[in-house]
């Protein structure tokens, strides 16, 4: 896959190097799991900490499906 470049907000979570979208998604999930941000009752819900709130456009929580769209808006074209 072609590498994508995260913007500054996303780079705070996954790093600033360009990487394939699959790797970016893996790193994002590692961050979510490491920080316990997956909702305990509804596993499809991601609760944002301060870094993720910037990526999620200020939302406190998003579904994992909405997360993909929001992350895409933080890729430098």
URQUIVEN-V573075 format. One record per backbone hydrogen bond with DSSP energy under -1.0 kcal/mol. CO is the residue of the C=O (numbers start at 0). NH is the residue of the N-H. Records with the same first field share a line. If there is no record, write none. Layout:
BEGIN
CO = NH / NH
END
This chain:
BEGIN
3 = 18
4 = 75
6 = 10
7 = 11
9 = 12 / 13
10 = 14
18 = 3
19 = 23
20 = 24
21 = 25
22 = 26
23 = 27
24 = 28
25 = 29
26 = 30
27 = 31
28 = 32
29 = 33
30 = 34
31 = 36
32 = 35
36 = 46
41 = 44
43 = 63
44 = 38
45 = 61
48 = 52
50 = 54
51 = 55
52 = 57
53 = 56
55 = 58
59 = 47
61 = 45
62 = 66
65 = 69
66 = 70
67 = 71
68 = 72
70 = 73
71 = 74
73 = 6
END
